Amino acid sequence: MAASTLTMLRERVHGDVVMPGDVDYEDARHVYNFMIDKHPAAVVRCTDASDVQAVVNQASESGRGVAVRGGGHSVPGFGTADDAIVADLSAMNQVKVDAQRRIARVGGGATWNMMNEGTTAHGLATTGGIVSTTGVGGLTLGGGIGYLARKHGLSCDNLRSAEVVLADGRIVTASADSEPDLFWALRGGGGNFGAVTEFEFELHPLGDVYGGPMLFELSDAPDILRFYREFIADAPREFGGFPAWQIAPPLPFVPENRVGEPFIAIVACWTGDHAEGAQLIDAFRDVARPVSEMVGPMPYAALNSMFDPLVPRGLQHYWKAAYVKELTDEAITAHLTHGPRVPVVNSTMHLYPINGACHDVAPDATAFAHRDANFACVIAGMWPDPADNEANTAWVRDYYAAIAPYSEAGGYINFASMDDQAKVRDNYGTTYGQLADVKRQYDPGNMFHFNQNIEPAR
Ligand SMILES: Cc1cc2nc3c(=O)[nH]c(=O)nc-3n(C[C@H](O)[C@H](O)[C@H](O)COP(=O)(O)OP(=O)(O)OC[C@H]3O[C@@H](n4cnc5c(N)ncnc54)[C@H](O)[C@@H]3O)c2cc1C
């Protein structure tokens, strides 16, 4: 970047501006997925909305793109880009809870562990993801699927308002009463419409949950998956668990001689009365005897961070996503063929239930259109060594190809990879046209294009 532009940027913002050649540039240019190897012109560690506004104005004047980074977890690495200016919001991570009104105001760069820390002290929570190091920003803007979704809807369904820096540099508040089109688009349309500097969420009472993982033999997988399909169709909304393939990690609850073997897992989460939950979860033990399990009462934050150690920053990531209306026998057969071949302990397939409260919202009420899907399936390839890229991406691709005939054309935008842009219309689904209209209204020049991109309507 030209020296004059750099000086101007440094003069305009309060936060650090990290440029090529600076000591921490190597760290600053990287995001969570280390397969991404981009060299931005500058990374601005924004401290407040005016810093973000300055970045947007500077990018606009210098003709550069802005890559907005929340938690930095996007698998395609949208929080960094060659020659772009990165607005790194990670220092904007405050969580202010109004326990009486059951509202949290959350900085655009906060992660779910910060959110949990702020809310669970008050016995409150809202829907977040499954891993607590993920950003509130990207996860919510794409929809937000997690343990509490069947009970309280997607994360975006719990959004009450958002403060947004727009492509023209204005700062607006989007809510049901103010900039309603923008507010509609922010709930499922990803980072296409501006940089959100603060989210306001509705919270719900939540004490300790009852849950945790149960590992079953692969030979029991057909019965477990078929039982799960029937069970989840009308399970009480307090149940938010899902099946997964999991290589057993070396943890105290796993028998030493079974560490390293693949299993079918049920990761249970029950938010109601614990005795009732224990009884309900017993139904899985009636189908097959778990090889090992770690199920019991625990703080929601503990369950929400249980998988964190398996997925540290710096792995290679390649993921595929599919919405599923009906988990057919054929689909289960495809899962049974590919799931047990999960290559490493970090990789998995999760089949998240998105019925219950997710279905209470009309398909056109928010930008998240897939309200008739019952499951969001993610095949998440995550591994440490770049030398293994070919084998691991092949596992994800082959698995996805096998389930695709029994899935919807689209998948959850937040689980899509860098080569999924051709599927973007299907991924957004029936709201794509309206999203393109809102995009034209708020970002006609497509300044915010480092995302599952919606082109402005002509
Ligand atoms: C280990 C792991 C576990 C996951 N688990 C779940 C899960 O359980 N449920 C689920 O729904 N998803 C999950 N995801 C997917 C996750 O929702 C996406 O990766 C999401 O994009 C992450 O958001 P982020 O803010 O961390 O990412 P970033 O890479 O920072 O951003 C992702 C996208 O959102 C935009 N963005 C981020 N913050 C803002 C903001 N404040 N304003 C405007 N745009 C913004 C970025 O520009 C970018 O386009 C998981 C991802 C990982 C890697």
The ligand as an SDF file (V2000), in Angstrom:
LIG
                    3D

 53 58  0  0  0  0  0  0  0  0999 V2000
  -14.5880  -25.1450   14.3080 C   0  0  0  0  0  0  0  0  0  0  0  0
  -15.8310  -24.5250   13.7460 C   0  0  0  0  0  0  0  0  0  0  0  0
  -17.0590  -24.8390   14.3010 C   0  0  0  0  0  0  0  0  0  0  0  0
  -18.2340  -24.2760   13.7830 C   0  0  0  0  0  0  0  0  0  0  0  0
  -19.4330  -24.6090   14.3620 N   0  0  0  0  0  0  0  0  0  0  0  0
  -20.5640  -24.0060   13.9120 C   0  0  0  0  0  0  0  0  0  0  0  0
  -21.8110  -24.2510   14.5250 C   0  0  0  0  0  0  0  0  0  0  0  0
  -21.9280  -25.0330   15.4550 O   0  0  0  0  0  0  0  0  0  0  0  0
  -22.9030  -23.6060   14.0620 N   0  0  0  0  0  0  0  0  0  0  0  0
  -22.8290  -22.7290   13.0230 C   0  0  0  0  0  0  0  0  0  0  0  0
  -23.8610  -22.1490   12.6720 O   0  0  0  0  0  0  0  0  0  0  0  0
  -21.6640  -22.4980   12.4040 N   0  0  0  0  0  0  0  0  0  0  0  0
  -20.5340  -23.1050   12.8290 C   0  0  0  0  0  0  0  0  0  0  0  0
  -19.3530  -22.8720   12.2000 N   0  0  0  0  0  0  0  0  0  0  0  0
  -19.3440  -22.0740   10.9840 C   0  0  0  0  0  0  0  0  0  0  0  0
  -19.2910  -20.6310   11.3420 C   0  0  0  0  0  0  0  0  0  0  0  0
  -20.6060  -20.1670   11.5410 O   0  0  0  0  0  0  0  0  0  0  0  0
  -18.6640  -19.8360   10.1910 C   0  0  0  0  0  0  0  0  0  0  0  0
  -17.3430  -20.2760   10.0210 O   0  0  0  0  0  0  0  0  0  0  0  0
  -18.6930  -18.3570   10.4830 C   0  0  0  0  0  0  0  0  0  0  0  0
  -18.4230  -17.6940    9.3010 O   0  0  0  0  0  0  0  0  0  0  0  0
  -17.6870  -17.9770   11.5380 C   0  0  0  0  0  0  0  0  0  0  0  0
  -17.8360  -16.6520   11.9010 O   0  0  0  0  0  0  0  0  0  0  0  0
  -16.5490  -15.8160   12.3050 P   0  0  0  0  0  0  0  0  0  0  0  0
  -17.0050  -14.4670   12.7000 O   0  0  0  0  0  0  0  0  0  0  0  0
  -15.7170  -16.5980   13.2560 O   0  0  0  0  0  0  0  0  0  0  0  0
  -15.7710  -15.8390   10.9310 O   0  0  0  0  0  0  0  0  0  0  0  0
  -15.0370  -14.7480   10.0380 P   0  0  0  0  0  0  0  0  0  0  0  0
  -14.1030  -15.5450    9.2160 O   0  0  0  0  0  0  0  0  0  0  0  0
  -14.4950  -13.6490   10.8500 O   0  0  0  0  0  0  0  0  0  0  0  0
  -16.2100  -14.2050    9.1650 O   0  0  0  0  0  0  0  0  0  0  0  0
  -16.9860  -15.0220    8.3440 C   0  0  0  0  0  0  0  0  0  0  0  0
  -17.8250  -14.1790    7.4030 C   0  0  0  0  0  0  0  0  0  0  0  0
  -18.6960  -13.3560    8.1710 O   0  0  0  0  0  0  0  0  0  0  0  0
  -18.3730  -11.9900    7.9890 C   0  0  0  0  0  0  0  0  0  0  0  0
  -18.3950  -11.3330    9.2920 N   0  0  0  0  0  0  0  0  0  0  0  0
  -17.8900  -11.7890   10.4640 C   0  0  0  0  0  0  0  0  0  0  0  0
  -18.1420  -10.9180   11.4470 N   0  0  0  0  0  0  0  0  0  0  0  0
  -18.7940   -9.8790   10.8780 C   0  0  0  0  0  0  0  0  0  0  0  0
  -19.3100   -8.6650   11.3690 C   0  0  0  0  0  0  0  0  0  0  0  0
  -19.1970   -8.3490   12.6510 N   0  0  0  0  0  0  0  0  0  0  0  0
  -19.9290   -7.8440   10.4990 N   0  0  0  0  0  0  0  0  0  0  0  0
  -20.0510   -8.1660    9.1910 C   0  0  0  0  0  0  0  0  0  0  0  0
  -19.5680   -9.3010    8.6510 N   0  0  0  0  0  0  0  0  0  0  0  0
  -18.9490  -10.1490    9.5040 C   0  0  0  0  0  0  0  0  0  0  0  0
  -17.0100  -11.9700    7.3490 C   0  0  0  0  0  0  0  0  0  0  0  0
  -16.8170  -10.8580    6.5380 O   0  0  0  0  0  0  0  0  0  0  0  0
  -16.9920  -13.2430    6.5490 C   0  0  0  0  0  0  0  0  0  0  0  0
  -17.6020  -13.0650    5.3090 O   0  0  0  0  0  0  0  0  0  0  0  0
  -18.1600  -23.4010   12.7010 C   0  0  0  0  0  0  0  0  0  0  0  0
  -16.9210  -23.0920   12.1330 C   0  0  0  0  0  0  0  0  0  0  0  0
  -15.7650  -23.6480   12.6490 C   0  0  0  0  0  0  0  0  0  0  0  0
  -14.4630  -23.3490   11.9900 C   0  0  0  0  0  0  0  0  0  0  0  0
  1  2  1  0
  2  3  1  0
  2 52  2  0
  3  4  2  0
  4  5  1  0
  4 50  1  0
  5  6  2  0
  6  7  1  0
  6 13  1  0
  7  8  2  0
  7  9  1  0
  9 10  1  0
 10 11  2  0
 10 12  1  0
 12 13  2  0
 13 14  1  0
 14 15  1  0
 14 50  1  0
 15 16  1  0
 16 17  1  0
 16 18  1  0
 18 19  1  0
 18 20  1  0
 20 21  1  0
 20 22  1  0
 22 23  1  0
 23 24  1  0
 24 25  2  0
 24 26  1  0
 24 27  1  0
 27 28  1  0
 28 29  2  0
 28 30  1  0
 28 31  1  0
 31 32  1  0
 32 33  1  0
 33 34  1  0
 33 48  1  0
 34 35  1  0
 35 36  1  0
 35 46  1  0
 36 37  1  0
 36 45  1  0
 37 38  2  0
 38 39  1  0
 39 40  1  0
 39 45  2  0
 40 41  1  0
 40 42  2  0
 42 43  1  0
 43 44  2  0
 44 45  1  0
 46 47  1  0
 46 48  1  0
 48 49  1  0
 50 51  2  0
 51 52  1  0
 52 53  1  0
M  END
$$$$
